[in-house]
């Protein structure tokens, strides 16, 4: 069994402390390995635990025994300067501000490979994709998950709609509510999202390949009372929309109801107009391409986060049971509904 040279005055406890406090990442790893060895573990078990070769850990022990801390300090192979000069970095910075295809790189997003390809094409220099990623970080870029920006949306119309809703809220009588309505699907198969897992383990989510099986539903977020109303359906059409409006009226007897929804085909037509009169629900249509203005969108995202992210349900019935339980839990989560299910209305007070 390997042992550490006692002349350097290090113990398992001091080495553990240094594995936490050292500024150098690689030095922290080496201190941790030595601390584990000092506590009685074998070279093989330590190598397996920190995902290093046995020979590598043995070399760290030998270097420490010979030179102490100095033997553990990583020896960097080179301090090579960046391949690009200041002018080239400026050109690269301007290029990566735009989609790759505008620079002649046939891919949908910038990555280490696509940046390396651009550098090769424009400057005639070869860099490794890892180096290209470092260039991106040096230019101040970070990885973010994008969201859709609806370029067809008209901000002028959105602001006018938000202003009208604010006036409505300011003049709202007692026992009146705004109901934000939308439709959603939750698939039996899982939606894959980033997840935490052990470094040496592959990130996998089991799938039963259920195909296109899904749960479809209407949802209404009732503000300011913090209530959720849902209706499960097989398909969205005018008849089912009419059923849902009736259910909303049944759940909110005696309330004045202003309903807000988008311009989907099943939100329009003679059947919908008749049911609006029958239920005495005043409907307001959102401007086109404005899903972020619908508070019900936030609840659908919440439901998917709870029921769909990284999970494949064994049966559609199991998914439906869990969905029903999630909806039932909303009775005790009024404050959470009001804080999470919020419409983006350009700063106007619309709910």
BAVO-155628 format. One record per residue (C-alpha): y, z, x. Coordinates in steps of 0.02 Angstrom, whole numbers, plus 50000, padded with zeros to 5 digits. Each point is the difference from the previous one (the first is absolute). Layout:
% BAVO-155628
YZX;...
This chain:
% BAVO-155628
500005000050000;501734995650064;501185014450037;501865000450034;500655006050168;500685017649974;501284998450140;501214991149882;500085015449889;499654990849837;498985007149856;499414992449837;501465008549912;501354993550119;499264982549997;499995000049809;501835005150000;500434985850119;499014987749892;501275004049863;501625002050097;499884985850126;501214985749965;498834986450064;498704994649871;498694995350130;500265016350094;499755009849838;498334991349977;499445004650176;500525018149981;499015000949838;498444993150085;500135012750141;500325014149876;498404995649907;499034999750163;500755016750053;499425007349834;498204995450043;499724982749926;499074986550095;500794984050066;498984989649877;500525010049846;501834999850053;499964981250030;499234997449829;501285011249916;501534991350072;499224982649993;500014996950187;498644994650122;499075013950091;500504992450167;501855000749953;499925018649959;499035003350161;501384991450101;501315011249918;499015015450051;499804994150180;501864995750014;500505016849930;498845009450116;500734990850150;501874999349958;500265011349849;501304994249874;500594986050116;498284992149988;500154998549811;501684991149995;499684982049940;500334986850131;500814985549910;499484983350069;501714992350001;501785001249937;500124981749958;501644994749922;500004991349831;499604981550008;501554996049896;501795001350059;501455006449894;500444982749934;498194996749949;499875017049916;501554995849899;499234983549944;498375008949956;500965013149901;500844986549896;498354991149971;499005014949937;501375004149874;499374984949902;498264994649938;498914992650140;499894982949918;501874997450024;499665000950187;498524988149992;498655013550005;498784996649858;499635017449937;500685011349865;500535014950105;500495004950175;498655008550103;499575002050183;499104983249998;501364990549908;501385007250111;498994995450155;499784982449930;501884998749970;500395005750178;498774987150068;500744986249893;501855003650029;500065007550175;498394993250075;499465017650050;498315007849967;499945018149942;498595010349927;500125004349813;500115018550048;501524995950107;500744990049857;499835015149885;500915010750128;501404987149998;500125002049810;500155018950017;501274997950138;501054989349882;499945014149871;498664993149885;498705011049913;498554996049883;500445002549817;499124995549840;501134987549911;500414999249816;500434984649902;501814995049988;500224989349845;501234986850055;500144992849824;500665016649934;501855000249958;500815016250057;501494996949886;498865000149847;499065015350065;501605009950025;500634995049828;498365005749921;500055016650094;501815002849946;499554996749818;498565012450011;501165013050075;501204998149854;498515001949883;499475016150086;501765007249992;500094997349813;498195005149965;499795011849850;498815014750000;498144996549979;500104982650073;499044992850148;499884985050114;498234993150014;499614989250152;498524988649962;498894989850115;498224993750020;498795002750143;498244997150066;498895011350104;498524990950076;498285007850016;499984994550182;501175009450116;501714995250064;499925001750190;501405010150077;500245007850171;499005016050021;499725013950126;498314999850086;499265005450168;500604989350144;498254994250049;499454996549822;500274983749907;501095001449845;498864994649857;500035001749811;498364997549907;500034986049870;498724995949866;500784982649979;500375002249814;500954983749991;501474998749881;499595015249893;501595009549961;500885012049884;501534992949911;501285010949914;501735001749927;501035014850058;501625007649939;501035012550100;501045010349880;501615006750075;500755012850000;498545009749923;498784995250139;498604993549889;498714986350035;499234989149864;498614987450038;498914987549908;498474991950079;499684981949952;498934985350055;501454987749998;501885000149984;500644990649846;501225002449857;498755008849886;499595013150133;501845002150042;500325003349815;498605013150000;500815008550148;501725000649919;499195008149847;499175012850113;501665003950084;500805003049830;498535011149948;500165010350160;501895001849979;500305003549815;501805002949953;500694993650165;501244986050022;499124988550125;500784987550120;498614990150085;500264990950164;498794986650060;499934983150086;499974982449928;498124997349994;499414987949863;499085014049908;501645009649987;500754986349893;499614990549841;499995002749812;498665013650004;501025010350122;501604997949900;499135006049842;499255015350084;501695004550075;500745000749826;498495009549932;500035013350137;501905000250017;499914997850189;501504992350084;499404988450141;500964995650158;499364986150113;500195002350188;500834986250100;498784987250072;499115004450163;500455018549991;498375010050007;500825013550108;501165004049854;498525005149891;499545018450016;498254996249932;499634990050159;500095016350097;498695008149889;498824985250021;500195001550189;499655018749985;498414996549898;499384987250128;500365012050143;498935013249913;498604989349930;499904984050101;500515002450181;498464998950114;498735003549862;498774988849909;499375007349838;498134999149962;500334994249822;501494994749896;499615014549882;500215012250144;501704992550039;500525001349817;499465018349992;501035004050154;501494990349931;499905010049838;499965016150101;501514994550102;500974995949841;499515016849923;500645009150155;501744993049966;500265013349865;500165013050138;501014989050119;501634997049907;501135003650147;498974988850114;500124985749874;501895001749995;500155000450189;498784985950039;500244987849855;501804995150033;500844983349970;501054992050136;501664997449912;501284997750140;500635017949986;500344999349813;499355014849898;498784991349884;498695013349965;
